[in-house]
Amino acid sequence: MIGRGKPLLQGHILSTLEIKNLSVNYAGSNGQNTLALSNVNLIMNTGDFVVALGASGCGKTTLLSCIAGFMQPSEGTITLDGKPVHGPGAERGVVFQKHALMPWLSVVENVEFGLKMRGVSKAERHSIALDKLKLVELEKYAHYPIYQISGGMQQRAGVARALASDPAVMLMDEPLGALDALTRAHIQDLIVELWWQTKKMFFFITHSVEEALFLATDLIVMTPSPGRIEHRFKLDFSHQFIECKDSRKVKASPEFISMREKVLSLIHDGQAEGEA
């Protein structure tokens, strides 16, 4: 971990995810290949909150899909604690752009579902699910049908479901993109609190520079065509929020505004180069 106010990791299992020389080629319909990612290298450790930022087409979701095991790289390797990633696994929890919850199940049944598929007893999985719903402030809605709760609540239920298997890595693919501004800001606060409480490794994708700066301990800025990690920043804004509990104060600070303008310029310059 970096920066002041570091969470204590005693008692938590330390994990490392390592990406080496990763490239992904897509076969096009015209017979030509498209290089989506090129020579990506990244190391993540327990307690890191890594945010990937960049213009559309820079390969952010492709990178997350490789980490999740949904897609195999054309070249390079991904390992978690030295073990190669070849497919999906319970040690990597995924929260999608759309919550992907099952509307015929209640909130708590959705959170329990993965545990049920793994053969966890009814009493144990129910206890785990209620505990995760409490973390995302949904314990009062545990027995509501999914369709009776708001979009923001549904997305929080998706986060609780991903947490239920106690993954080493939380993978989040633009989970807040469809929410209104007030709900999005509230859930940003909640995600920072979750990261702080669980001490897990997070990999988060967003198009929002402000969101990226607020959440990240480590920000990677990717360039398009093909996707590469062009810039990396160590950030402290999430720690500042943990200390003051005032996200508006953090986002209004001169330091935050200056970094926002710097990152916006990098993205715009990179996009212009890619179009040239």
C-alpha positions in Angstrom: 0.0 0.0 0.0 1.0 3.6 -0.5 0.4 7.0 1.1 -0.6 8.0 4.6 -3.2 6.3 6.7 -2.5 2.9 5.3 -5.0 0.1 6.3 -3.5 -2.5 8.6 -3.1 -5.8 6.8 -2.3 -8.0 9.8 -4.5 -11.1 9.8 -5.2 -10.7 6.1 -3.8 -13.1 3.5 -1.5 -11.2 1.2 -1.9 -11.8 -2.5 -0.2 -10.6 -5.7 -1.6 -10.5 -9.2 1.1 -10.1 -11.9 0.5 -9.4 -15.6 3.5 -9.9 -17.8 3.9 -8.8 -21.5 0.2 -9.2 -22.1 -1.1 -8.8 -25.7 -4.5 -9.5 -27.2 -5.3 -9.9 -30.9 -8.8 -9.9 -32.2 -9.6 -11.6 -35.5 -11.6 -9.2 -37.7 -14.4 -10.2 -40.1 -12.2 -9.0 -43.0 -9.5 -11.5 -42.1 -7.2 -8.9 -40.5 -6.2 -8.9 -36.9 -6.7 -6.0 -34.5 -4.2 -5.6 -31.7 -6.4 -4.6 -28.7 -3.6 -4.7 -26.1 0.1 -4.6 -26.5 2.8 -5.5 -24.0 0.9 -4.7 -20.8 2.7 -5.2 -17.5 1.1 -4.6 -14.1 1.6 -5.9 -10.6 -1.1 -5.6 -8.0 -0.9 -6.4 -4.3 -3.5 -6.9 -1.5 -4.8 -3.5 -0.5 -4.1 -1.8 -3.9 -7.0 0.0 -5.6 -6.0 0.1 -9.3 -8.1 2.2 -11.6 -7.8 1.9 -15.4 -8.7 5.0 -17.3 -8.6 5.9 -21.0 -10.6 6.8 -24.1 -13.0 4.3 -25.6 -11.1 1.6 -27.4 -8.0 1.6 -25.2 -8.6 -2.0 -24.1 -9.7 -1.5 -20.5 -12.5 -4.0 -20.6 -10.3 -6.4 -22.5 -7.7 -6.3 -19.8 -10.3 -6.9 -17.1 -11.7 -9.8 -19.1 -8.3 -11.4 -19.2 -7.8 -11.0 -15.5 -11.3 -12.4 -14.8 -10.4 -15.4 -17.0 -13.2 -14.7 -19.5 -10.6 -14.2 -22.3 -7.2 -15.8 -23.0 -4.4 -13.4 -24.0 -2.6 -13.9 -27.4 0.7 -13.4 -25.6 1.9 -13.0 -22.1 0.8 -14.4 -18.7 -1.4 -13.5 -15.8 -0.7 -15.1 -12.4 -2.4 -14.8 -9.0 -0.1 -15.8 -6.2 2.1 -17.6 -8.8 -0.8 -19.7 -10.3 -1.7 -19.0 -13.9 -5.1 -17.6 -14.6 -6.7 -19.8 -17.3 -10.4 -19.2 -16.6 -12.9 -17.7 -14.1 -12.4 -18.5 -10.4 -14.0 -17.7 -7.1 -10.8 -15.8 -6.0 -11.7 -13.1 -8.6 -15.1 -11.4 -8.0 -16.6 -9.5 -10.9 -19.1 -6.6 -10.8 -20.4 -5.8 -14.3 -21.6 -2.6 -16.0 -25.1 -4.0 -15.6 -25.8 -5.8 -12.3 -26.8 -9.1 -14.0 -28.9 -10.1 -11.0 -31.7 -12.7 -11.4 -35.1 -10.9 -11.1 -37.0 -14.0 -9.9 -34.8 -14.2 -6.7 -34.8 -11.9 -3.7 -31.8 -9.7 -2.9 -30.3 -12.1 -0.4 -30.9 -15.1 -2.7 -29.0 -13.3 -5.4 -26.1 -12.8 -3.1 -26.2 -16.4 -1.9 -26.4 -17.8 -5.5 -22.7 -18.4 -6.1 -22.2 -20.0 -2.7 -25.2 -22.2 -3.4 -23.6 -23.4 -6.7 -20.4 -24.2 -4.7 -22.3 -26.4 -2.3 -22.2 -24.2 0.8 -24.9 -25.1 3.3 -28.1 -23.0 3.4 -27.4 -21.6 6.9 -23.8 -20.7 6.1 -24.5 -19.0 2.8 -27.4 -17.1 4.3 -25.2 -15.8 7.1 -22.5 -14.8 4.7 -25.0 -13.1 2.3 -26.5 -11.0 5.2 -23.1 -10.0 6.3 -22.1 -8.7 2.8 -25.5 -6.9 2.5 -24.8 -5.1 5.7 -21.4 -4.0 4.3 -23.3 -2.4 1.3 -26.0 -1.0 3.5 -28.8 -3.3 2.1 -29.5 -5.5 5.1 -33.0 -4.0 5.5 -33.8 -5.0 1.9 -32.5 -8.6 2.0 -35.9 -10.2 1.4 -37.2 -7.8 -1.2 -37.5 -9.0 -4.8 -34.7 -7.5 -6.9 -37.2 -5.6 -9.1 -38.5 -3.7 -6.1 -35.2 -1.9 -5.3 -33.6 1.0 -7.1 -30.9 0.8 -9.7 -28.3 2.0 -7.2 -29.4 -0.7 -4.7 -29.3 -3.3 -7.4 -25.7 -2.4 -8.2 -24.8 -2.6 -4.5 -26.4 -6.0 -4.4 -24.1 -7.0 -7.3 -21.1 -5.8 -5.2 -22.3 -7.9 -2.2 -22.7 -10.9 -4.5 -19.1 -10.5 -5.7 -17.9 -10.2 -2.1 -19.7 -13.2 -0.9 -17.1 -15.7 -2.1 -14.4 -13.7 -0.3 -12.3 -13.1 -3.5 -8.7 -11.9 -3.3 -9.4 -9.5 -6.2 -12.5 -7.4 -6.9 -12.9 -6.6 -10.6 -15.3 -3.8 -11.4 -16.2 -2.9 -15.0 -17.8 0.6 -15.0 -20.3 -0.4 -12.4 -21.5 3.1 -11.7 -21.8 4.4 -15.3 -25.6 4.1 -15.5 -26.4 5.8 -12.2 -27.5 9.4 -11.6 -24.9 11.8 -10.2 -26.0 11.8 -6.6 -26.4 8.0 -6.4 -23.0 7.6 -8.1 -21.3 9.9 -5.7 -22.8 8.0 -2.7 -21.7 4.6 -4.0 -18.2 5.9 -4.7 -18.0 6.8 -1.0 -19.3 3.3 -0.2 -16.8 1.6 -2.4 -13.9 3.4 -0.8 -15.2 2.3 2.6 -15.6 -1.3 1.4 -12.0 -1.3 0.1 -10.8 0.1 3.4 -12.7 -2.4 5.5 -12.0 -5.5 3.4 -8.4 -4.7 2.5 -8.9 -6.4 -0.8 -7.2 -5.8 -4.1 -9.5 -3.8 -6.5 -9.2 -3.4 -10.3 -11.8 -0.8 -11.4 -12.6 0.5 -14.9 -14.2 3.9 -15.5 -14.4 6.7 -18.1 -14.8 9.3 -15.4 -11.5 11.1 -14.5 -13.0 12.4 -11.2 -14.2 9.0 -10.2 -10.8 7.5 -11.0 -8.9 10.0 -9.0 -11.2 9.7 -6.0 -11.0 5.9 -5.9 -7.5 5.0 -6.9 -4.4 4.3 -4.9 -2.8 3.5 -8.3 -4.1 5.1 -11.5 -3.1 3.7 -14.9 -3.9 5.8 -18.0 -4.1 3.7 -21.2 -3.7 4.8 -24.8 -5.8 3.4 -27.7 -4.9 1.5 -30.8 -3.4 -0.7 -29.4 -4.0 -0.4 -25.6 -0.9 0.2 -23.6 -0.3 1.5 -20.1 1.2 4.9 -20.9 1.1 6.6 -17.5 1.0 5.5 -13.8 0.2 7.7 -10.8 0.3 7.0 -7.1 -2.7 8.8 -5.5 -3.8 9.6 -1.9 -7.3 11.0 -2.3 -9.1 7.8 -1.1 -7.0 7.9 2.1 -8.0 11.6 2.5 -11.6 10.6 2.3 -11.2 7.9 4.9 -9.7 10.5 7.2 -12.3 13.3 6.7 -15.4 11.4 5.4 -16.2 14.4 3.1 -15.9 13.5 -0.5 -16.9 17.0 -1.7 -14.0 18.5 0.3 -11.6 16.0 -1.2 -12.8 16.7 -4.8 -12.8 20.4 -4.3 -9.2 20.6 -3.1 -6.6 22.4 -5.3 -4.5 19.2 -5.4 -7.4 17.2 -6.8 -8.4 19.8 -9.3 -4.8 20.1 -10.6 -4.5 16.3 -11.0 -7.8 16.1 -12.8 -6.7 18.7 -15.4 -3.4 16.9 -15.8 -5.0 13.5 -16.4 -7.7 15.0 -18.7 -4.9 16.6 -20.8 -3.0 13.3 -21.0 -6.2 11.4 -22.2 -7.1 14.1 -24.8 -3.5 14.2 -26.1 -3.4 10.4 -26.4 -6.7 10.3 -28.1 -5.6 12.9 -30.6 -2.4 11.0 -31.3 -4.3 7.8 -31.9 -6.6 9.5 -34.4 -3.7 11.2 -36.3 
